Amino acid sequence: LAFNSGWLNLYRDGRDSVAWNADQEDKRRRAPLVAIVSLGGPRRFAGRPSGGGVQRPFVMHSGDLLVMGGAMQHRWEHAVPKCSYAAPRLSVTFRHG
């Protein structure tokens, strides 16, 4: 399936964040796919099993591509946590809308 929608998310600084969540609109699909391109300053991104568990954090740098698909969308949550300092970052997200 081709992506048919896109979103832009601006993270102005370390106070802009996204709490633990799962992409609900993709739960209807058997193997949903979301692609995120990060532009700007580096920022921590984390995943964990739905409902809690061990976090798997990593840093997304400018130009990085993250693809979340299949079981990830059904069994995992993700977040962009607050931090003391972060340069501005733009997240470009592609999905099946």
Secondary structure, DSSP 8 states (H G I E B T S, - for coil): ----EEEEEEE-STT--EEEE--GGGGGSSS-EEEEEEEES-EEEEEEETTS---EEEEE-TT-EEEEETHHHHHEEEEE---S----EEEEEEE--
